[in-house]
Amino acid sequence: VVTVMYEPIIVSMNIVAANGKIAPARTQMVGMESIEQQMNAIAKHKLFNDQRQAMNMPVFPINLHAAVMGERGSGKSAFAHVLYEFYRKNGLIGDGMLHIIDASRWLNISESDTPVGEDMTKARNGLLYIENAAAMISTDTRGNNEYAVQALVRQLRDNTHNTTVVLADTMEHLTGLLNTADLKSFIGQTYH
C-alpha cells in the first residue's frame, strides 16, 4: 500500500485529505454539487496516478482543458479562481499564473498566432481562462475570426507552454463554438 501525502486543496474545499484518502469536496458556492463531484473524480484520478507512479507503473493522463458553461452573472469568472487553486494545489498544473482574458481580444488577428501565443506564454505552467469564448466565432467586419480558433487549436496541439485552457461562455454559445471548431477534441472537462 502506498500512501501519498496531500495538503488541503483550497479553503473550504478539502478534496484529498493529508492522509491520502479522498474526502468529499465542499464549497461555499451555491449550486456547485455536480462540479464538486467532477473535481473529486479528478482528485481521485490524480491520487491513483501518484500511487501508480510511486510503484514505477505507467500513469493515465488527465485532460484538464475545460469548458465552463453558465448564464451571464452565474459566477463563471469566480469559478476560474476556484478551479485554478484546485489544479495548482493538487499539482495538476505548475506554478504558473491564472491569466484571464476576454476572447474579443483575439477578434481581428491575422494568420499570425501572436496574440494567442502571448496569452499562452503569460499562462505558462498555469491556466488560461478565456471569457466570452464564443466571440472567437462571431462575425466581424474583417472576417478574420477563424484565425483565432485555428491559432488556439495549434497552440493546444503543440502545448509547448504546458498551459491548461478553460473556455467560458453561456451553454448555447459555447456549444456552438465547440461544434464549429476543432476545439472539442481538446476539452476534457465540462462544468455547468
C-alpha positions as CSV (number, residue, x, y, z in Angstrom):
1,V,0.0,0.0,0.0
2,V,1.3,3.4,-1.0
3,T,0.3,6.5,0.9
4,V,0.5,9.8,-0.9
5,M,0.5,12.9,1.2
6,Y,-1.5,16.0,0.1
7,E,-2.4,19.2,1.8
8,P,-6.0,20.5,1.6
9,I,-6.9,21.8,-1.8
10,I,-8.3,25.3,-1.0
11,V,-10.1,26.9,1.8
12,S,-13.5,25.3,2.3
13,M,-12.7,22.6,-0.3
14,N,-10.8,19.7,1.2
15,I,-10.9,17.1,-1.6
16,V,-7.9,15.0,-0.8
17,A,-7.0,14.8,2.9
18,A,-3.4,14.8,4.2
19,N,-3.6,11.0,4.9
20,G,-4.2,10.4,1.1
21,K,-7.8,9.4,1.5
22,I,-10.5,11.1,-0.5
23,A,-12.7,13.5,1.4
24,P,-15.8,15.0,-0.1
25,A,-15.4,18.4,-1.7
26,R,-17.2,21.2,0.0
27,T,-17.5,24.7,-1.5
28,Q,-19.3,27.8,-0.2
29,M,-20.6,28.5,-3.7
30,V,-24.3,27.6,-4.2
31,G,-25.3,25.0,-6.8
32,M,-21.8,23.5,-7.1
33,E,-22.6,19.9,-6.2
34,S,-22.1,18.4,-9.6
35,I,-18.9,20.4,-10.0
36,E,-17.7,19.1,-6.6
37,Q,-18.3,15.6,-7.9
38,Q,-16.3,16.2,-11.0
39,M,-13.4,17.7,-9.0
40,N,-13.5,14.8,-6.6
41,A,-13.2,12.5,-9.6
42,I,-10.1,14.4,-10.8
43,A,-8.6,14.3,-7.3
44,K,-9.2,10.5,-7.2
45,H,-7.6,10.1,-10.6
46,K,-4.6,12.2,-9.5
47,L,-4.2,10.1,-6.3
48,F,-4.4,6.9,-8.4
49,N,-1.7,8.2,-10.8
50,D,0.5,9.2,-7.9
51,Q,0.2,5.7,-6.4
52,R,1.0,4.1,-9.8
53,Q,4.0,6.4,-10.3
54,A,5.3,5.5,-6.9
55,M,5.2,1.8,-8.0
56,N,7.0,2.7,-11.2
57,M,3.9,1.9,-13.2
58,P,2.6,3.9,-16.2
59,V,0.1,6.7,-15.3
60,F,-3.0,7.7,-17.2
61,P,-3.1,11.3,-18.4
62,I,-5.8,13.7,-17.1
63,N,-7.1,16.1,-19.6
64,L,-7.7,19.4,-17.6
65,H,-8.7,21.6,-20.6
66,A,-12.3,22.6,-19.8
67,A,-15.4,24.3,-20.9
68,V,-17.3,26.3,-18.2
69,M,-20.9,26.9,-19.2
70,G,-23.3,29.2,-17.4
71,E,-25.6,32.2,-17.9
72,R,-24.2,35.7,-17.6
73,G,-23.6,36.6,-13.9
74,S,-23.7,32.9,-12.8
75,G,-20.2,33.0,-11.3
76,K,-18.0,31.6,-14.1
77,S,-15.3,34.1,-13.5
78,A,-15.3,33.5,-9.8
79,F,-15.1,29.8,-10.6
80,A,-11.9,30.4,-12.6
81,H,-10.1,31.2,-9.3
82,V,-11.5,28.1,-7.6
83,L,-10.5,25.9,-10.5
84,Y,-7.0,27.4,-10.7
85,E,-6.4,26.9,-7.0
86,F,-7.7,23.3,-7.2
87,Y,-5.5,22.5,-10.1
88,R,-2.4,24.2,-8.6
89,K,-2.6,22.9,-5.1
90,N,-3.2,19.4,-6.3
91,G,-0.1,19.5,-8.5
92,L,-2.2,19.2,-11.7
93,I,-0.6,22.4,-13.1
94,G,2.7,24.0,-12.5
95,D,3.4,27.2,-10.6
96,G,2.2,29.4,-13.5
97,M,-0.3,32.1,-13.1
98,L,-4.1,32.4,-13.8
99,H,-4.4,34.6,-16.8
100,I,-7.9,35.7,-17.6
101,I,-8.8,37.2,-21.0
102,D,-11.8,38.1,-23.0
103,A,-11.9,36.3,-26.3
104,S,-12.8,39.6,-28.0
105,R,-9.1,40.4,-27.6
106,W,-8.4,37.9,-30.4
107,L,-11.2,39.0,-32.7
108,N,-9.2,40.7,-35.5
109,I,-6.0,38.8,-35.5
110,S,-4.4,37.8,-38.8
111,E,-3.0,34.5,-39.7
112,S,-0.3,35.2,-37.1
113,D,-0.7,33.3,-33.8
114,T,1.0,36.2,-31.9
115,P,-1.8,37.3,-29.5
116,V,-2.8,33.7,-28.8
117,G,0.8,32.8,-28.3
118,E,1.4,35.8,-26.0
119,D,-1.5,34.8,-23.8
120,M,-0.4,31.2,-23.7
121,T,3.1,32.4,-22.6
122,K,1.6,34.5,-19.9
123,A,-0.2,31.5,-18.5
124,R,2.8,29.1,-19.0
125,N,2.5,26.2,-16.5
126,G,-0.7,27.7,-15.3
127,L,-4.3,28.3,-16.5
128,L,-5.5,30.5,-19.4
129,Y,-9.2,31.3,-18.7
130,I,-11.0,32.7,-21.9
131,E,-14.2,34.5,-21.1
132,N,-16.8,35.0,-23.7
133,A,-15.1,32.3,-25.7
134,A,-17.7,32.2,-28.4
135,A,-16.6,35.6,-29.5
136,M,-13.9,33.8,-31.4
137,I,-16.5,32.7,-34.0
138,S,-18.5,35.9,-34.0
139,T,-18.9,37.7,-37.3
140,D,-16.7,40.7,-37.6
141,T,-16.1,43.2,-40.5
142,R,-12.7,41.8,-41.4
143,G,-13.6,38.2,-41.5
144,N,-10.6,37.1,-39.5
145,N,-12.3,35.3,-36.7
146,E,-11.5,31.8,-37.8
147,Y,-7.8,32.6,-37.3
148,A,-8.3,32.9,-33.5
149,V,-9.8,29.4,-33.3
150,Q,-7.2,28.0,-35.6
151,A,-4.4,29.6,-33.6
152,L,-5.7,28.3,-30.3
153,V,-6.0,24.8,-31.8
154,R,-2.4,25.0,-33.0
155,Q,-1.3,26.2,-29.5
156,L,-3.2,23.4,-27.8
157,R,-1.8,20.8,-30.2
158,D,1.8,21.9,-29.7
159,N,1.3,22.9,-26.0
160,T,4.9,24.0,-25.6
161,H,3.7,26.3,-22.8
162,N,2.2,23.5,-20.7
163,T,-0.8,25.7,-20.3
164,T,-4.3,24.5,-19.3
165,V,-7.0,26.3,-21.3
166,V,-10.5,26.9,-20.0
167,L,-13.2,28.3,-22.3
168,A,-16.2,30.0,-20.6
169,D,-19.4,31.3,-22.0
170,T,-23.2,30.6,-22.0
171,M,-24.1,27.0,-22.8
172,E,-25.7,28.0,-26.1
173,H,-22.7,30.0,-27.3
174,L,-20.0,27.6,-26.1
175,T,-21.8,24.6,-27.6
176,G,-21.9,26.5,-30.9
177,L,-18.1,27.2,-30.6
178,L,-17.3,23.6,-29.8
179,N,-19.4,22.3,-32.6
180,T,-17.9,24.5,-35.2
181,A,-14.3,24.2,-34.3
182,D,-11.6,21.5,-33.7
183,L,-11.6,22.6,-30.0
184,K,-14.0,19.9,-28.9
185,S,-11.3,17.2,-29.0
186,F,-9.1,19.1,-26.6
187,I,-11.8,19.6,-23.9
188,G,-11.6,17.0,-21.2
189,Q,-13.9,18.6,-18.6
190,T,-17.2,20.4,-18.8
191,Y,-18.5,22.4,-15.9
192,H,-22.0,23.8,-15.8
